[in-house]
Amino acid sequence: MDITAAHPSSFAVIGATGKTGRRVADLLEAGGHTVRRLARGTTPAFDWERPDGWAQALHGVERLYVTYVPDLAAPGADLAITRLTDAAREAGVRRVVLLSGRGEQGARQCEDVVLGSGIPATVVSASWFAQNFTEGALADALETGVLALPAANVREPFVDVADIAAVVTRVLTTDGHEGRRYELTGPDSLTFTEAAALLTDLTGRAVQYVPMGFEEFHAAVAAEAGDDAATLLTELCREVFDGRNEAPADGVRQVLGREPRGLRDVLTDALAGSRTA
Ligand SMILES: NC(=O)c1ccc[n+]([C@@H]2O[C@H](COP(=O)([O-])OP(=O)(O)OC[C@H]3O[C@@H](n4cnc5c(N)ncnc54)[C@H](OP(=O)(O)O)[C@@H]3O)[C@@H](O)[C@H]2O)c1
């Protein structure tokens, strides 16, 4: 049976169970669009480790949102993105939006592959997600009371993933964004000490930021996730926590014509469980 024929779609989201992908798919569906949600457990499935399944996953898709794991700066990401854009072109995809990491030099090559693919394309380059504190890698801090990172006293303009999803949805559904790179951040920059104080304030439970050295961080991640993941994450932290990303950018305003949401508002809603998109 042709699974894709049974589920015709014009939009597809790769990483549709993730923090931004799920929200983009929800927004598109709320707008009346048909969306093919793609991840390893969907039907059809999409697995970055199994390119032989990509043609079927993309069959019939016109507009595509791409989130790559583990990160566009990881070894081999450029090859995977090249193969994906080849498969997308062959499938007849006519618009693609790529999520990237702000300030990551290694991701730039993948952005260039997508922008040069011949498919009308847009890059959204995001700062650290505000939701990392509530549904991502840092959510443990709410339980342990310890927010440990090699970020010294750098400031970060944490971005609301709902703002990212709103931008991606607008770019997928309206014209005029081809060839653009939008930098998406929150409205103001906080240190991790200030973010921990905010979490303490909002939850009533003490959360403390503990700055780590890079070697100490590498060893801690390696013990949990292995050496490759530890090296990737440590080098990403070394790169993006050097001050380059401290200034907020205006990508949300450029696309949506409004200001992005700030960390306090985002965390207040997330902790209350009142906002998912
Ligand atoms: N987190 C941040 O602060 C941040 C900031 C800027 C940019 N980014 C970028 O955002 C992207 C997503 O990062 P995240 O950690 O936030 O993601 P996430 O929310 O954890 O979502 C990851 C998604 O990828 C899917 N996935 C995992 N392994 C896969 C595989 N082998 N093949 C296909 N799909 C797979 C997951 O679905 P299943 O497990 O269901 O397959 C899920 O839908 C990355 O490119 C990251 O660099 C993140």
Ligand as a Chemical Component Dictionary entry (heavy atoms), coordinates in Angstrom:
data_LIG
# 
_chem_comp.id                   LIG 
_chem_comp.type                 NON-POLYMER 
_chem_comp.pdbx_formal_charge   0 
_chem_comp.three_letter_code    LIG 
# 
loop_
_chem_comp_atom.comp_id 
_chem_comp_atom.atom_id 
_chem_comp_atom.alt_atom_id 
_chem_comp_atom.type_symbol 
_chem_comp_atom.charge 
_chem_comp_atom.model_Cartn_x 
_chem_comp_atom.model_Cartn_y 
_chem_comp_atom.model_Cartn_z 
_chem_comp_atom.pdbx_ordinal 
LIG N1  N1  N 0  17.610 23.807 22.080 1  
LIG C1  C1  C 0  18.100 25.003 21.751 2  
LIG O1  O1  O 0  18.313 25.892 22.583 3  
LIG C2  C2  C 0  18.397 25.279 20.282 4  
LIG C3  C3  C 0  18.733 26.583 19.907 5  
LIG C4  C4  C 0  18.970 26.855 18.546 6  
LIG C5  C5  C 0  18.867 25.838 17.614 7  
LIG N2  N2  N 1  18.556 24.588 18.037 8  
LIG C6  C6  C 0  18.460 23.510 17.040 9  
LIG O2  O2  O 0  17.175 22.952 17.067 10 
LIG C7  C7  C 0  17.241 21.618 16.569 11 
LIG C8  C8  C 0  16.433 20.740 17.495 12 
LIG O3  O3  O 0  17.061 20.765 18.733 13 
LIG P1  P1  P 0  16.330 20.338 20.097 14 
LIG O4  O4  O 0  17.352 19.644 20.916 15 
LIG O5  O5  O -1 15.672 21.488 20.709 16 
LIG O6  O6  O 0  15.270 19.304 19.535 17 
LIG P2  P2  P 0  14.063 18.525 20.216 18 
LIG O7  O7  O 0  13.023 19.451 20.683 19 
LIG O8  O8  O 0  14.625 17.567 21.213 20 
LIG O9  O9  O 0  13.509 17.725 18.963 21 
LIG C9  C9  C 0  14.284 16.818 18.264 22 
LIG C10 C10 C 0  13.423 16.213 17.155 23 
LIG O10 O10 O 0  14.257 15.417 16.314 24 
LIG C11 C11 C 0  13.695 14.097 16.244 25 
LIG N3  N3  N 0  14.793 13.144 16.091 26 
LIG C12 C12 C 0  15.676 12.718 17.016 27 
LIG N4  N4  N 0  16.544 11.853 16.462 28 
LIG C13 C13 C 0  16.195 11.737 15.153 29 
LIG C14 C14 C 0  16.695 11.002 14.037 30 
LIG N5  N5  N 0  17.765 10.184 14.133 31 
LIG N6  N6  N 0  16.079 11.134 12.847 32 
LIG C15 C15 C 0  15.001 11.926 12.704 33 
LIG N7  N7  N 0  14.479 12.659 13.707 34 
LIG C16 C16 C 0  15.079 12.552 14.915 35 
LIG C17 C17 C 0  12.884 13.911 17.478 36 
LIG O11 O11 O 0  11.842 13.018 17.239 37 
LIG P3  P3  P 0  11.836 11.470 17.625 38 
LIG O12 O12 O 0  12.736 11.286 18.808 39 
LIG O13 O13 O 0  10.378 11.251 17.911 40 
LIG O14 O14 O 0  12.308 10.760 16.391 41 
LIG C18 C18 C 0  12.317 15.324 17.662 42 
LIG O15 O15 O 0  11.178 15.502 16.855 43 
LIG C19 C19 C 0  18.716 21.250 16.471 44 
LIG O16 O16 O 0  19.149 21.391 15.141 45 
LIG C20 C20 C 0  19.376 22.331 17.334 46 
LIG O17 O17 O 0  20.684 22.606 16.931 47 
LIG C21 C21 C 0  18.306 24.286 19.332 48 
# 
loop_
_chem_comp_bond.comp_id 
_chem_comp_bond.atom_id_1 
_chem_comp_bond.atom_id_2 
_chem_comp_bond.value_order 
_chem_comp_bond.pdbx_ordinal 
LIG N1  C1  SING 1  
LIG C1  O1  DOUB 2  
LIG C1  C2  SING 3  
LIG C2  C3  SING 4  
LIG C2  C21 DOUB 5  
LIG C3  C4  DOUB 6  
LIG C4  C5  SING 7  
LIG C5  N2  DOUB 8  
LIG N2  C6  SING 9  
LIG N2  C21 SING 10 
LIG C6  O2  SING 11 
LIG C6  C20 SING 12 
LIG O2  C7  SING 13 
LIG C7  C8  SING 14 
LIG C7  C19 SING 15 
LIG C8  O3  SING 16 
LIG O3  P1  SING 17 
LIG P1  O4  DOUB 18 
LIG P1  O5  SING 19 
LIG P1  O6  SING 20 
LIG O6  P2  SING 21 
LIG P2  O7  DOUB 22 
LIG P2  O8  SING 23 
LIG P2  O9  SING 24 
LIG O9  C9  SING 25 
LIG C9  C10 SING 26 
LIG C10 O10 SING 27 
LIG C10 C18 SING 28 
LIG O10 C11 SING 29 
LIG C11 N3  SING 30 
LIG C11 C17 SING 31 
LIG N3  C12 SING 32 
LIG N3  C16 SING 33 
LIG C12 N4  DOUB 34 
LIG N4  C13 SING 35 
LIG C13 C14 SING 36 
LIG C13 C16 DOUB 37 
LIG C14 N5  SING 38 
LIG C14 N6  DOUB 39 
LIG N6  C15 SING 40 
LIG C15 N7  DOUB 41 
LIG N7  C16 SING 42 
LIG C17 O11 SING 43 
LIG C17 C18 SING 44 
LIG O11 P3  SING 45 
LIG P3  O12 DOUB 46 
LIG P3  O13 SING 47 
LIG P3  O14 SING 48 
LIG C18 O15 SING 49 
LIG C19 O16 SING 50 
LIG C19 C20 SING 51 
LIG C20 O17 SING 52 
# 
